[in-house]
Amino acid sequence: MEIKDEEVYVWAAVDVDTFEVLHVDVSPGRSSLDALLFLKETLKYRRGRPVVLADRGEWYDWPLDFLNCEPKRETWGDRSLIEAWFGVLKFRTMLFRHRFPQYSTRESTRSWLRAFATLHNAMLQR
């Protein structure tokens, strides 16, 4: 996704049983540190040792170990539900031509994404 002329990465955690968005964030990069910060925030309200579905991105390796998560690496199967949510997001952002309005910041984009995820979750309750 682009904000002004900067490419940013969207991170999302989706419950594979309910399709509910658990957490969404945006970062300027896609590194192990970015993954650690995202996972740490996502897991803040989870109990026990969760199973974390992730693709084969190398940036997940040490954060998952560090946070004592049980990683399950896959690119299909339940992981496809996460990609399905990104499909919903991409469909909506196509209206912006994959760019947010001219004066958006990373923080305003983060706020918009969280509002979009909240609306998505509310629609699931209907």
N, CA, C and O of each residue as an XYZ file, in Angstrom:
504
protein
N       0.856     -1.163      0.000
C       0.000      0.000      0.000
C       0.909      1.234      0.000
O       2.004      1.206      0.561
N       0.457      2.286     -0.616
C       1.246      3.519     -0.652
C       0.552      4.628      0.113
O      -0.661      4.816      0.017
N       1.358      5.362      0.882
C       0.910      6.581      1.548
C       1.832      7.672      1.014
O       3.050      7.602      1.174
N       1.254      8.656      0.393
C       2.039      9.638     -0.354
C       2.882      8.845     -1.338
O       2.329      8.140     -2.182
N       4.200      8.940     -1.255
C       5.054      8.164     -2.157
C       5.817      7.082     -1.409
O       6.802      6.550     -1.919
N       5.366      6.753     -0.199
C       6.037      5.753      0.624
C       5.257      4.436      0.601
O       4.049      4.414      0.837
N       5.953      3.358      0.319
C       5.311      2.045      0.398
C       5.334      1.585      1.846
O       6.366      1.654      2.514
N       4.184      1.114      2.327
C       4.080      0.598      3.683
C       3.498     -0.812      3.635
O       2.892     -1.219      2.644
N       3.695     -1.538      4.716
C       3.218     -2.914      4.805
C       2.087     -3.001      5.813
O       2.163     -2.436      6.904
N       1.044     -3.712      5.438
C      -0.101     -3.923      6.322
C       0.038     -5.310      6.932
O       0.259     -6.297      6.231
N      -0.095     -5.363      8.256
C      -0.043     -6.611      9.006
C      -1.440     -6.866      9.555
O      -2.088     -5.943     10.050
N      -1.907     -8.100      9.473
C      -3.230     -8.431     10.003
C      -3.194     -9.802     10.660
O      -2.544    -10.727     10.175
N      -3.906     -9.909     11.774
C      -4.108    -11.198     12.446
C      -5.602    -11.481     12.396
O      -6.416    -10.660     12.819
N      -5.954    -12.650     11.874
C      -7.349    -13.033     11.696
C      -7.580    -14.365     12.396
O      -6.793    -15.300     12.248
N      -8.659    -14.443     13.155
C      -9.041    -15.702     13.801
C      -9.591    -16.624     12.722
O     -10.575    -16.294     12.059
N      -8.954    -17.785     12.544
C      -9.367    -18.672     11.455
C     -10.705    -19.362     11.734
O     -11.320    -19.904     10.816
N     -11.158    -19.347     12.983
C     -12.454    -19.951     13.302
C     -13.613    -18.996     13.065
O     -14.695    -19.423     12.661
N     -13.399    -17.703     13.312
C     -14.498    -16.741     13.235
C     -14.350    -15.717     12.106
O     -15.304    -14.998     11.806
N     -13.170    -15.638     11.473
C     -12.841    -14.651     10.449
C     -12.778    -13.236     11.029
O     -12.755    -12.260     10.280
N     -12.749    -13.122     12.355
C     -12.649    -11.833     13.033
C     -11.213    -11.325     12.951
O     -10.264    -12.090     13.119
N     -11.063    -10.026     12.692
C      -9.742     -9.414     12.679
C      -9.354     -9.146     14.135
O     -10.042     -8.414     14.848
N      -8.250     -9.747     14.562
C      -7.790     -9.591     15.934
C      -6.935     -8.340     16.111
O      -6.989     -7.673     17.144
N      -6.156     -8.041     15.096
C      -5.283     -6.858     15.163
C      -4.836     -6.518     13.749
O      -4.650     -7.403     12.914
N      -4.669     -5.243     13.495
C      -4.163     -4.783     12.204
C      -3.227     -3.613     12.472
O      -3.462     -2.807     13.372
N      -2.173     -3.531     11.685
C      -1.208     -2.449     11.872
C      -0.510     -2.179     10.546
O      -0.690     -2.913      9.574
N       0.272     -1.139     10.521
C       1.005     -0.744      9.330
C       2.435     -0.396      9.757
O       2.653      0.184     10.821
N       3.392     -0.758      8.919
C       4.789     -0.449      9.235
C       5.517     -0.053      7.953
O       5.085     -0.391      6.852
N       6.635      0.673      8.111
C       7.385      1.091      6.924
C       8.200     -0.039      6.308
O       8.668      0.081      5.175
N       8.375     -1.132      7.042
C       9.168     -2.246      6.530
C       8.547     -3.575      6.872
O       7.489     -3.649      7.498
N       9.224     -4.622      6.447
C       8.756     -5.981      6.715
C       9.963     -6.770      7.222
O      10.519     -7.618      6.523
N      10.346     -6.462      8.452
C      11.520     -7.079      9.051
C      11.102     -7.927     10.242
O       9.930     -7.946     10.618
N      12.051     -8.620     10.825
C      11.776     -9.407     12.032
C      11.355     -8.507     13.182
O      10.518     -8.896     13.996
N      11.923     -7.309     13.259
C      11.519     -6.374     14.311
C      10.071     -5.933     14.115
O       9.309     -5.863     15.079
N       9.692     -5.639     12.881
C       8.294     -5.287     12.594
C       7.369     -6.441     12.964
O       6.310     -6.223     13.553
N       7.761     -7.664     12.622
C       6.957     -8.841     12.951
C       6.850     -9.008     14.466
O       5.773     -9.310     14.979
N       7.948     -8.815     15.180
C       7.933     -8.936     16.639
C       6.982     -7.928     17.269
O       6.182     -8.291     18.132
N       7.059     -6.678     16.854
C       6.186     -5.642     17.412
C       4.712     -5.957     17.127
O       3.858     -5.789     17.998
N       4.422     -6.410     15.913
C       3.046     -6.751     15.560
C       2.552     -7.944     16.376
O       1.466     -7.896     16.954
N       3.343     -9.007     16.424
C       2.929    -10.206     17.153
C       2.785     -9.938     18.644
O       1.860    -10.440     19.284
N       3.692     -9.154     19.191
C       3.628     -8.834     20.624
C       2.322     -8.106     20.955
O       1.674     -8.416     21.955
N       1.948     -7.163     20.137
C       0.694     -6.431     20.349
C      -0.515     -7.350     20.148
O      -1.487     -7.276     20.900
N      -0.451     -8.205     19.143
C      -1.548     -9.139     18.868
C      -1.756    -10.105     20.025
O      -2.892    -10.400     20.396
N      -0.676    -10.591     20.588
C      -0.754    -11.606     21.637
C      -1.017    -11.036     23.024
O      -1.204    -11.792     23.978
N      -1.033     -9.737     23.145
C      -1.201     -9.083     24.446
C      -2.450     -9.569     25.181
O      -2.431     -9.693     26.406
N      -3.520     -9.841     24.464
C      -4.786    -10.219     25.088
C      -5.134    -11.690     24.891
O      -6.263    -12.098     25.163
N      -4.185    -12.486     24.425
C      -4.411    -13.913     24.217
C      -3.871    -14.687     25.400
O      -2.905    -14.275     26.041
N      -4.503    -15.808     25.680
C      -4.055    -16.664     26.785
C      -3.399    -17.917     26.234
O      -3.670    -18.334     25.108
N      -2.541    -18.504     27.037
C      -1.917    -19.759     26.656
C      -0.883    -19.582     25.563
O      -0.391    -18.481     25.316
N      -0.573    -20.663     24.931
C       0.413    -20.666     23.851
C      -0.334    -20.823     22.527
O      -0.652    -21.943     22.126
N      -0.612    -19.730     21.858
C      -1.424    -19.815     20.640
C      -0.664    -20.439     19.476
O       0.563    -20.377     19.404
N      -1.419    -21.036     18.580
C      -0.863    -21.498     17.318
C      -0.949    -20.315     16.359
O      -2.022    -19.749     16.148
N       0.174    -19.956     15.793
C       0.220    -18.819     14.876
C       0.461    -19.339     13.466
O       1.495    -19.938     13.172
N      -0.515    -19.097     12.607
C      -0.365    -19.462     11.193
C       0.361    -18.335     10.487
O      -0.042    -17.175     10.572
N       1.413    -18.672      9.803
C       2.175    -17.659      9.078
C       2.649    -18.256      7.763
O       2.791    -19.471      7.621
N       2.887    -17.380      6.820
C       3.463    -17.873      5.577
C       4.940    -18.182      5.834
O       5.383    -18.200      6.982
N       5.659    -18.411      4.819
C       7.049    -18.824      4.994
C       8.024    -17.650      5.038
O       9.222    -17.829      4.814
N       7.520    -16.456      5.323
C       8.382    -15.279      5.411
C       9.413    -15.436      6.518
O       9.081    -15.763      7.657
N      10.661    -15.198      6.165
C      11.760    -15.378      7.118
C      11.695    -14.408      8.290
O      12.317    -14.655      9.324
N      10.957    -13.309      8.153
C      10.854    -12.311      9.212
C      10.059    -12.810     10.416
O      10.052    -12.149     11.454
N       9.385    -13.964     10.303
C       8.629    -14.512     11.434
C       9.463    -15.441     12.325
O       9.063    -15.721     13.455
N      10.606    -15.920     11.842
C      11.338    -16.980     12.531
C      11.654    -16.670     13.992
O      11.098    -17.299     14.892
N      12.535    -15.715     14.232
C      12.919    -15.500     15.630
C      11.832    -14.827     16.460
O      11.773    -15.105     17.658
N      10.958    -13.958     15.921
C       9.882    -13.422     16.766
C       8.953    -14.513     17.314
O       8.541    -14.447     18.473
N       8.624    -15.506     16.495
C       7.755    -16.592     16.967
C       8.446    -17.406     18.054
O       7.817    -17.788     19.040
N       9.740    -17.670     17.879
C      10.499    -18.371     18.922
C      10.594    -17.531     20.182
O      10.371    -18.026     21.287
N      10.926    -16.263     20.013
C      11.097    -15.355     21.148
C       9.816    -15.238     21.980
O       9.879    -15.168     23.208
N       8.666    -15.215     21.324
C       7.381    -15.067     22.004
C       6.778    -16.409     22.430
O       5.659    -16.459     22.939
N       7.529    -17.494     22.217
C       7.104    -18.829     22.625
C       5.763    -19.223     21.993
O       4.896    -19.796     22.653
N       5.614    -18.909     20.723
C       4.409    -19.281     19.980
C       4.643    -20.613     19.288
O       5.776    -21.006     19.010
N       3.564    -21.278     19.024
C       3.643    -22.512     18.253
C       3.387    -22.147     16.793
O       2.240    -21.943     16.395
N       4.439    -22.065     16.003
C       4.232    -21.661     14.602
C       3.737    -22.808     13.742
O       4.138    -23.959     13.915
N       2.869    -22.474     12.826
C       2.406    -23.417     11.811
C       2.578    -22.690     10.488
O       1.876    -21.717     10.212
N       3.498    -23.157      9.682
C       3.816    -22.491      8.426
C       3.013    -23.104      7.300
O       3.078    -24.310      7.063
N       2.270    -22.288      6.623
C       1.538    -22.755      5.444
C       1.214    -21.589      4.540
O       1.142    -20.442      4.981
N       1.025    -21.887      3.299
C       0.633    -20.850      2.335
C      -0.785    -21.075      1.843
O      -1.352    -20.203      1.185
N      -1.375    -22.238      2.150
C      -2.755    -22.535      1.763
C      -3.509    -22.957      3.016
O      -3.068    -22.654      4.125
N      -4.612    -23.633      2.872
C      -5.373    -24.107      4.027
C      -5.954    -22.963      4.828
O      -6.488    -22.014      4.255
N      -5.857    -23.038      6.154
C      -6.411    -21.992      7.016
C      -5.787    -20.630      6.738
O      -6.444    -19.605      6.916
N      -4.543    -20.606      6.311
C      -3.866    -19.344      6.001
C      -4.613    -18.603      4.892
O      -4.536    -17.376      4.816
N      -5.327    -19.318      4.038
C      -6.082    -18.691      2.953
C      -7.157    -17.743      3.487
O      -7.535    -16.791      2.804
N      -7.656    -17.998      4.708
C      -8.636    -17.088      5.300
C      -8.035    -15.710      5.556
O      -8.702    -14.688      5.395
N      -6.786    -15.698      5.949
C      -6.105    -14.423      6.169
C      -5.957    -13.694      4.838
O      -6.192    -12.489      4.746
N      -5.565    -14.442      3.811
C      -5.455    -13.848      2.483
C      -6.817    -13.371      1.978
O      -6.895    -12.389      1.240
N      -7.886    -14.060      2.373
C      -9.234    -13.631      1.984
C      -9.548    -12.268      2.590
O     -10.163    -11.430      1.931
N      -9.133    -12.031      3.845
C      -9.368    -10.728      4.454
C      -8.575     -9.654      3.719
O      -9.072     -8.549      3.501
N      -7.354     -9.979      3.339
C      -6.577     -9.017      2.559
C      -7.252     -8.745      1.219
O      -7.144     -7.640      0.687
N      -7.939     -9.728      0.675
C      -8.704     -9.516     -0.557
C      -9.815     -8.510     -0.353
O     -10.051     -7.658     -1.209
N     -10.508     -8.605      0.789
C     -11.562     -7.633      1.127
C     -10.942     -6.241      1.251
O     -11.486     -5.265      0.735
N      -9.807     -6.157      1.933
C      -9.120     -4.864      2.105
C      -8.674     -4.306      0.751
O      -8.865     -3.121      0.475
N      -8.092     -5.139     -0.077
C      -7.629     -4.680     -1.395
C      -8.788     -4.192     -2.253
O      -8.670     -3.193     -2.963
N      -9.917     -4.910     -2.180
C     -11.092     -4.478     -2.929
C     -11.506     -3.076     -2.496
O     -11.804     -2.233     -3.343
N     -11.528     -2.814     -1.194
C     -11.931     -1.505     -0.679
C     -10.923     -0.428     -1.049
O     -11.310      0.678     -1.426
N      -9.631     -0.739     -0.946
C      -8.627      0.286     -1.240
C      -8.472      0.543     -2.734
O      -7.865      1.540     -3.126
N      -9.011     -0.343     -3.578
C      -8.979     -0.067     -5.019
C      -9.712      1.236     -5.322
O      -9.414      1.913     -6.305
N     -10.669      1.579     -4.469
C     -11.367      2.851     -4.655
C     -10.425      4.032     -4.472
O     -10.661      5.122     -4.994
N      -9.338      3.791     -3.709
C      -8.308      4.825     -3.533
C      -7.201      4.671     -4.574
O      -6.216      5.409     -4.554
N      -7.364      3.717     -5.477
C      -6.316      3.349     -6.428
C      -5.046      2.917     -5.689
O      -3.930      3.239     -6.097
N      -5.246      2.184     -4.598
C      -4.181      1.654     -3.737
C      -3.335      2.755     -3.101
O      -2.247      2.487     -2.592
N      -3.821      3.968     -3.130
C      -3.117      5.077     -2.467
C      -4.118      5.761     -1.561
O      -5.278      5.950     -1.928
N      -3.673      6.123     -0.403
C      -4.548      6.854      0.492
C      -4.565      8.311      0.055
O      -3.685      8.748     -0.686
N      -5.553      9.060      0.505
C      -5.612     10.476      0.131
C      -4.288     11.193      0.380
O      -3.477     10.769      1.204
N      -4.095     12.264     -0.333
C      -2.813     12.951     -0.419
C      -2.171     13.277      0.931
O      -0.954     13.148      1.067
N      -2.930     13.685      1.906
C      -2.329     14.134      3.164
C      -2.359     13.078      4.258
O      -2.243     13.414      5.436
N      -2.511     11.827      3.899
C      -2.510     10.759      4.889
C      -1.120     10.572      5.477
O      -0.104     10.844      4.838
N      -1.114     10.102      6.703
C       0.123      9.744      7.382
C       0.044      8.268      7.743
O      -0.997      7.631      7.576
N       1.129      7.743      8.230
C       1.103      6.359      8.683
C       0.087      6.197      9.817
O      -0.614      5.188      9.884
N       0.009      7.186     10.702
C      -0.920      7.111     11.835
C      -2.383      7.194     11.372
O      -3.230      6.461     11.881
N      -2.681      8.072     10.422
C      -4.071      8.152      9.944
C      -4.449      6.891      9.168
O      -5.603      6.463      9.207
N      -3.488      6.297      8.468
C      -3.740      5.038      7.766
C      -3.996      3.923      8.775
O      -4.905      3.113      8.594
N      -3.192      3.883      9.838
C      -3.397      2.893     10.909
C      -4.800      3.051     11.504
O      -5.488      2.056     11.733
N      -5.222      4.268     11.750
C      -6.561      4.512     12.306
C      -7.644      4.052     11.344
O      -8.627      3.440     11.763
N      -7.474      4.341     10.055
C      -8.459      3.913      9.064
C      -8.544      2.399      9.006
O      -9.639      1.839      8.966
N      -7.388      1.726      9.001
C      -7.370      0.263      8.948
C      -8.063     -0.345     10.160
O      -8.804     -1.320     10.032
N      -7.827      0.225     11.325
C      -8.463     -0.302     12.541
C      -9.972     -0.068     12.507
O     -10.742     -0.920     12.951
N     -10.391      1.069     11.990
C     -11.831      1.317     11.853
C     -12.444      0.344     10.842
O     -13.540     -0.173     11.058
N     -11.738      0.101      9.750
C     -12.212     -0.846      8.738
C     -12.328     -2.250      9.327
O     -13.300     -2.956      9.059
N     -11.345     -2.658     10.127
C     -11.383     -3.975     10.775
C     -12.534     -4.066     11.770
O     -13.185     -5.105     11.876
N     -12.786     -2.984     12.495
C     -13.906     -2.964     13.445
C     -15.229     -3.108     12.708
O     -16.104     -3.855     13.146
N     -15.384     -2.406     11.604
C     -16.596     -2.529     10.793
C     -16.733     -3.946     10.237
O     -17.825     -4.516     10.240
N     -15.637     -4.507      9.764
C     -15.630     -5.887      9.269
C     -16.120     -6.842     10.359
O     -16.967     -7.698     10.104
N     -15.587     -6.694     11.569
C     -15.987     -7.572     12.674
C     -17.458     -7.381     13.030
O     -18.154     -8.348     13.338
N     -17.931     -6.142     12.989
C     -19.343     -5.873     13.295
C     -20.255     -6.528     12.258
O     -21.319     -7.041     12.602
N     -19.842     -6.510     11.000
C     -20.638     -7.132      9.942
C     -20.721     -8.654     10.134
O     -21.709     -9.275      9.742
N     -19.694     -9.246     10.731
C     -19.711    -10.689     10.983
C     -20.750    -11.061     12.035
O     -21.245    -12.189     12.054
N     -21.079    -10.114     12.906
C     -22.025    -10.374     13.988
C     -23.472    -10.345     13.521
O     -24.365    -10.775     14.251
N     -23.712     -9.855     12.337
C     -25.086     -9.716     11.826
C     -25.693    -11.029     11.490
O     -26.841    -11.083     11.049
